[in-house]
Amino acid sequence: MAWCSAGNRPISIPFAMPLHSPNGNICTAAENGAATIGEKCCHDYDDRWRWKLVLAYNGTKYAGWQYQIKPATVQCIVGDALTKITKLGRKELGLVGASRTDAGVHAWGQVAHFTTPFFFDQLESLHAGLNGVLPPDIRVREVAAVKTDFHARYSALKKTYHYKIYNDAIMDPFQNLYAYHFAHKLNIDVMRQAAKYFIGQHDFSAFITMSRGGLPTDPRREIFRFDVVKMVTFYLT
């Protein structure tokens, strides 16, 4: 049932089998699209529950988020951890991420969701269990029950991306994995002026890979902010 080799031993997590109420299935309360006590959680199946994860990871060793066996990806490793705990396969879990980050890209708030045919009555145990089997460069920051119409990708309202440039003749080895090295001096004022042209709604059809299903319903997206910030590097002596 393994998605890929994560190299950790399986552990068992306590869960409760489906609970029902006259108003539908019972879920725990949570924020950001989560279900509340007594609120119906499922649409197509009365025995399915959906769960939201907020993930942080150092993507240095991974070939991005999207599932593949080799080289390993973040979705593959997280899916393996979920399988070890729930004993469910990849298709049954239906793990989906909000964004397909590229190889080597890091994340602090990547949202994902998965479904189970049973209800977890101890989210603290699930949370601790996942972090117990995941490698140290991938952490689950939050776990919450959500309505089954919640979708990590399509329910997202905004996304924030940070691109770091180390602008110096010699690259700091401690920043090597977290910033792009550009040795020539940058004109920050000109970059800030150029950034203004990105603000607003734009058609991103040119960035879509046609072999993966063609154009979406609406290829337009809005950029709310584009900040160019000069950061100061501190050294410990």
C-alpha positions in Angstrom: 0.0 0.0 0.0 3.0 2.3 0.2 3.1 5.3 -2.0 6.8 5.5 -1.8 9.5 4.6 0.7 9.5 6.9 3.6 11.7 4.8 5.8 9.6 5.0 9.0 7.8 2.3 11.0 4.0 2.4 11.1 2.1 3.3 14.2 -1.6 3.0 15.1 -3.9 5.9 15.8 -7.2 5.6 17.7 -10.3 6.6 15.7 -14.0 6.3 16.1 -16.2 4.6 13.4 -18.9 6.8 11.8 -21.2 8.7 14.2 -24.5 10.0 13.0 -27.1 12.5 14.2 -30.6 13.4 12.9 -29.1 16.4 11.0 -26.3 14.4 9.3 -22.8 13.3 10.2 -21.1 14.9 13.2 -17.8 16.6 12.8 -15.5 18.5 15.2 -15.5 22.3 15.0 -12.7 24.1 13.2 -12.1 27.3 11.3 -11.7 28.1 7.6 -14.4 26.1 6.0 -14.6 23.5 8.7 -17.7 21.6 9.7 -19.4 22.3 13.0 -21.0 19.9 15.5 -24.2 18.4 14.0 -23.6 19.8 10.5 -23.8 17.4 7.6 -20.3 16.7 6.4 -20.8 14.5 3.4 -22.4 14.9 0.0 -22.1 11.7 -2.0 -21.4 9.2 0.8 -22.7 9.1 4.4 -19.6 7.3 5.5 -16.9 9.7 4.3 -15.1 12.4 6.3 -12.8 15.1 5.0 -9.8 16.5 6.8 -7.6 19.5 6.2 -3.8 19.6 6.7 -1.6 22.7 6.9 2.0 21.6 6.0 5.4 23.1 6.2 8.4 21.5 4.5 11.9 22.0 3.3 11.7 20.9 -0.3 15.4 20.6 -0.9 15.3 16.7 -1.2 12.0 16.5 -3.1 11.0 16.7 -6.7 8.1 19.1 -5.9 4.7 18.3 -4.4 3.0 16.2 -7.1 2.9 12.4 -6.7 5.6 10.3 -8.3 7.5 7.3 -7.0 11.1 8.4 -8.0 12.5 10.8 -7.2 10.3 11.2 -4.0 7.9 14.1 -3.7 6.2 15.7 -0.7 2.7 14.4 -1.7 4.3 10.9 -1.9 5.9 11.1 1.6 2.8 12.6 3.2 0.6 10.0 1.5 2.8 7.2 2.9 2.5 8.6 6.4 -1.3 8.7 6.0 -1.4 5.2 4.7 0.7 3.9 7.7 -1.7 5.5 10.1 -5.1 4.9 8.4 -4.3 1.7 6.6 -6.0 3.3 3.5 -4.6 3.3 0.0 -3.7 6.3 -2.2 -7.0 6.4 -4.1 -9.1 6.0 -1.0 -7.4 8.8 0.8 -7.5 11.2 -2.2 -4.8 13.5 -0.9 -4.8 16.8 -2.8 -2.6 19.9 -2.3 -3.4 23.5 -2.9 -0.4 24.1 -5.2 2.1 22.0 -7.2 5.3 23.4 -5.9 8.4 22.7 -8.1 11.5 20.7 -7.2 13.4 22.2 -4.3 10.7 24.7 -3.4 9.9 25.1 0.3 6.5 25.8 1.9 5.3 27.2 5.3 1.5 26.9 4.8 0.7 24.4 2.0 -2.9 23.3 2.5 -4.0 19.8 1.6 -7.0 17.6 2.2 -7.8 13.9 2.4 -10.9 11.7 3.1 -11.5 8.6 5.3 -14.4 6.2 5.8 -14.1 6.7 9.5 -14.1 9.6 12.0 -11.1 10.6 14.0 -12.2 11.5 17.5 -8.7 12.4 18.6 -7.1 14.9 16.2 -4.3 15.5 18.6 -3.3 11.9 18.3 -3.6 12.0 14.5 -1.5 15.2 14.4 1.2 13.8 16.7 1.2 10.5 14.8 1.7 12.1 11.4 4.6 14.1 12.6 6.0 11.0 14.3 6.3 9.0 11.0 7.1 12.0 8.7 10.8 12.9 8.1 12.0 16.0 10.0 11.9 18.2 6.9 8.1 17.8 6.6 5.8 18.9 9.4 2.0 18.9 9.8 1.3 22.3 11.4 -2.5 21.9 11.7 -5.2 19.2 11.3 -8.9 20.0 11.1 -12.2 18.4 10.1 -13.8 20.2 7.2 -17.0 19.9 5.1 -16.7 17.5 2.2 -17.2 20.3 -0.4 -13.9 21.8 0.9 -11.1 21.5 -1.7 -7.5 22.4 -0.9 -7.1 23.8 -4.4 -10.5 25.1 -5.5 -11.5 26.5 -2.1 -8.3 28.7 -1.9 -9.0 32.4 -2.0 -5.4 33.7 -2.0 -1.9 32.3 -2.2 1.4 34.0 -1.1 4.7 33.3 -2.8 8.2 34.5 -1.6 11.1 34.6 -4.0 14.5 35.3 -2.4 17.6 36.7 -4.2 21.0 36.8 -2.5 22.5 39.8 -4.2 26.3 39.7 -3.4 29.5 38.7 -5.2 29.9 35.7 -3.0 27.0 33.4 -2.0 26.4 32.8 1.7 26.6 29.0 2.1 23.9 29.2 4.8 21.5 30.8 2.3 22.4 28.5 -0.6 19.2 26.3 -0.2 16.8 29.2 0.4 17.8 31.9 -2.1 18.8 32.4 -5.7 22.3 33.8 -6.1 22.7 36.9 -8.3 26.2 38.4 -8.1 25.6 41.7 -10.1 24.1 44.7 -8.3 20.3 45.0 -8.6 18.5 48.3 -8.9 15.8 47.9 -6.2 14.0 51.2 -7.1 13.6 50.1 -10.8 12.4 46.6 -9.7 9.7 48.2 -7.5 8.5 50.3 -10.4 8.3 47.2 -12.6 6.5 45.3 -9.9 3.5 47.7 -10.2 2.7 46.4 -13.7 2.0 42.9 -12.2 -0.7 44.2 -9.9 -4.3 43.5 -11.1 -6.0 40.8 -13.2 -4.2 39.0 -16.0 -4.7 36.2 -18.4 -2.2 33.4 -17.6 -3.1 31.1 -20.6 0.5 31.2 -21.8 1.6 29.4 -18.7 -0.7 26.4 -19.1 0.6 23.1 -20.3 -1.9 22.1 -23.0 -1.1 18.4 -22.7 -2.5 18.4 -19.2 -6.1 19.0 -20.0 -6.0 22.3 -21.9 -7.3 25.7 -20.7 -9.2 26.0 -17.4 -12.7 27.5 -17.3 -11.2 30.9 -16.5 -7.4 31.4 -17.0 -7.5 34.9 -15.4 -6.0 35.4 -12.0 -5.5 38.5 -9.9 -2.3 39.6 -8.3 -3.1 41.7 -5.2 0.4 42.6 -4.0 4.0 42.5 -5.5 6.4 43.7 -2.9 10.2 44.1 -3.5 11.8 44.2 -0.1 15.5 44.7 0.6 16.5 42.5 3.6 19.5 42.8 5.8 21.6 39.7 6.5 22.7 39.3 10.1 25.8 37.3 11.0 26.5 35.7 14.4 30.1 36.2 15.7 
